[in-house]
Amino acid sequence: AVAEGDEISSESLTTLAYSAPQDKFGEAYATFKFRVIDGNGYKSDNAYTATIDVAPVNDAPVARDTTITFGEVSKTRKGVIPVNNIDVDDTEFTFSFDATNANYAKVNSLYTINSSTGVISVKSGKTLNYESTDSVLVIPVIVTDKASTTGGVGKLAGTSVVTIKIIDENENPVINPQTFNVDENSPNGKVV
């Protein structure tokens, strides 16, 4: 560390490093004043100002794992991918199912994910069945930041492991039309 009044040789100047606080950046973020001393010990009359610009660096979002449930009959959704993904320099993300995952085809056949909000919904016309092997599906969701601080350059992603569960609901009974034949003059209570 360098303190006020320290003398630094010209050979040591290349070893100086400035460490900005984490996730802080900006032009003219820090300044310091200095004087030049020549080899004979003469100091410059004027103090010079050095300005330090700290360039932004994109941080990857940290997506949280979550569980989302859907009612088997009502298709009512409970739970969303946490909106509070930790990313100090972005507030907008894109969301997508991980197409390389073994469950992708099954998940993508039943559900859709809004690429802007991360909301997962049942696809139109799809029937959910608690009693099926699809009642619990696990799929990674890729959360990509917009790289706002770096002008969209160097987008980074995190992954949220999402468990999608179908909740059992009471299903309406189905009675199909039926025809019964009963012989004329059959006694009461005859089983048909």
C-alpha positions in Angstrom: 0.0 0.0 0.0 1.1 3.5 -0.7 0.5 6.3 1.8 0.7 10.0 1.6 4.3 11.2 1.6 5.8 7.9 0.4 8.5 8.1 -2.2 8.4 5.6 -5.0 11.2 5.0 -7.5 10.5 5.1 -11.2 11.3 1.4 -11.4 8.5 0.6 -9.0 5.8 2.6 -10.8 5.0 -0.4 -13.0 4.2 -2.5 -10.0 1.6 -0.2 -8.6 -2.0 -1.5 -8.7 -5.3 0.1 -7.8 -8.0 -2.1 -6.4 -11.5 -0.7 -6.7 -14.2 -1.8 -4.4 -16.1 -4.9 -5.7 -18.7 -4.0 -8.3 -17.9 -0.3 -8.4 -16.7 1.4 -11.6 -16.7 4.7 -13.4 -14.7 7.3 -15.1 -12.5 9.4 -12.8 -13.4 7.0 -10.1 -10.3 7.9 -8.1 -7.6 10.5 -8.2 -4.3 11.2 -6.4 -1.8 13.9 -6.5 2.0 13.4 -6.9 5.2 15.3 -7.3 8.3 14.3 -9.3 11.7 14.2 -7.7 14.7 14.0 -10.1 17.9 12.1 -9.5 19.4 15.0 -7.6 16.5 15.3 -5.1 14.8 18.3 -6.7 11.0 18.2 -6.3 8.6 19.7 -8.9 7.0 22.9 -7.8 3.6 21.8 -9.0 1.6 18.8 -7.9 0.3 16.6 -10.7 -3.1 14.8 -10.6 -3.4 11.2 -11.7 -6.9 10.0 -12.6 -8.0 6.4 -12.4 -10.9 5.1 -14.6 -12.3 1.8 -13.5 -13.8 -0.2 -16.4 -17.0 -2.2 -15.8 -16.9 -6.0 -15.9 -20.1 -8.0 -16.5 -21.0 -10.4 -13.6 -22.8 -13.6 -14.3 -26.3 -13.9 -12.8 -26.7 -16.4 -9.9 -30.0 -18.2 -10.6 -31.7 -20.0 -7.8 -33.2 -23.4 -8.0 -37.0 -23.6 -7.5 -40.0 -25.8 -7.7 -43.1 -25.0 -9.7 -46.4 -26.8 -9.3 -49.4 -27.1 -11.6 -52.8 -28.4 -10.7 -53.6 -31.5 -12.7 -57.1 -30.3 -13.7 -57.0 -26.5 -13.1 -53.5 -26.1 -14.5 -53.1 -23.4 -11.8 -49.4 -22.5 -11.5 -47.7 -21.9 -8.1 -44.1 -20.7 -8.1 -41.9 -18.9 -10.6 -38.2 -18.8 -11.3 -36.9 -16.3 -8.7 -36.9 -12.9 -10.2 -34.3 -11.8 -7.7 -31.5 -13.5 -9.5 -28.3 -12.0 -8.1 -26.6 -9.9 -10.7 -25.3 -6.6 -9.5 -25.2 -5.0 -12.9 -28.4 -6.3 -14.7 -32.1 -6.3 -14.0 -33.2 -7.9 -17.3 -32.6 -11.5 -18.3 -33.6 -14.0 -21.0 -34.8 -17.4 -19.9 -34.8 -20.7 -21.8 -35.1 -24.4 -21.1 -31.7 -26.2 -21.5 -32.1 -28.0 -24.8 -29.1 -30.3 -24.1 -30.9 -31.8 -21.0 -32.4 -35.3 -21.3 -35.8 -34.0 -20.1 -35.9 -31.2 -22.6 -38.2 -32.9 -25.2 -40.8 -34.0 -22.6 -40.7 -30.6 -20.8 -40.9 -28.7 -24.0 -43.8 -30.8 -25.2 -45.9 -29.9 -22.2 -44.7 -26.5 -21.1 -43.5 -23.2 -22.5 -41.2 -20.6 -20.9 -41.6 -16.8 -21.4 -38.1 -15.8 -22.6 -38.5 -12.3 -21.0 -40.1 -13.1 -17.6 -39.2 -16.8 -17.0 -42.8 -17.7 -16.3 -43.5 -21.3 -17.2 -47.0 -22.2 -18.4 -48.8 -25.3 -19.7 -48.9 -25.3 -23.5 -52.3 -24.7 -25.0 -54.3 -27.9 -25.5 -52.0 -30.0 -23.3 -53.5 -32.3 -20.6 -51.6 -32.8 -17.4 -51.8 -36.2 -15.6 -50.7 -36.7 -12.0 -50.7 -40.4 -12.5 -48.2 -40.3 -15.4 -44.4 -40.5 -15.4 -44.5 -36.8 -16.3 -45.8 -35.8 -12.8 -42.3 -34.6 -11.8 -39.9 -33.3 -14.3 -36.6 -31.6 -13.6 -35.1 -29.2 -16.2 -32.3 -26.6 -16.0 -33.3 -23.2 -17.1 -30.6 -21.0 -18.5 -30.8 -17.4 -17.2 -28.7 -15.0 -19.4 -28.1 -11.4 -18.5 -28.2 -8.4 -20.9 -24.6 -7.3 -20.1 -25.9 -3.8 -19.4 -22.7 -2.4 -17.9 -20.6 -3.5 -20.9 -23.0 -2.3 -23.6 -24.3 -5.8 -24.3 -20.9 -7.3 -24.8 -19.9 -10.5 -23.0 -23.3 -11.7 -21.9 -23.1 -14.3 -19.1 -25.5 -17.0 -17.9 -26.4 -18.9 -14.8 -28.6 -22.0 -14.4 -31.6 -22.5 -12.2 -32.6 -26.1 -11.7 -36.4 -26.1 -11.9 -38.5 -29.0 -10.7 -42.0 -29.0 -12.3 -44.6 -31.0 -10.3 -48.1 -31.9 -11.2 -50.4 -31.8 -8.2 -53.2 -34.4 -7.9 -56.7 -32.9 -8.1 -60.1 -34.4 -7.9 -61.2 -35.2 -11.4 -64.8 -35.1 -12.5 -66.2 -38.6 -13.0 -66.9 -39.5 -16.6 -70.0 -41.5 -17.4 -70.2 -42.7 -20.9 -73.6 -43.3 -22.5 -74.5 -47.0 -22.2 -77.3 -49.3 -23.5 -78.7 -52.2 -21.5 -81.0 -54.9 -22.7 -83.5 -56.3 -20.3 -86.0 -59.1 -21.2 -89.6 -58.2 -21.1 -91.3 -59.3 -17.9 -88.0 -59.6 -16.0 -88.3 -59.7 -12.2 -87.5 -56.7 -10.2 -83.9 -56.6 -9.1 -82.5 -58.6 -12.1 -78.8 -57.7 -12.6 -78.1 -56.3 -16.1 
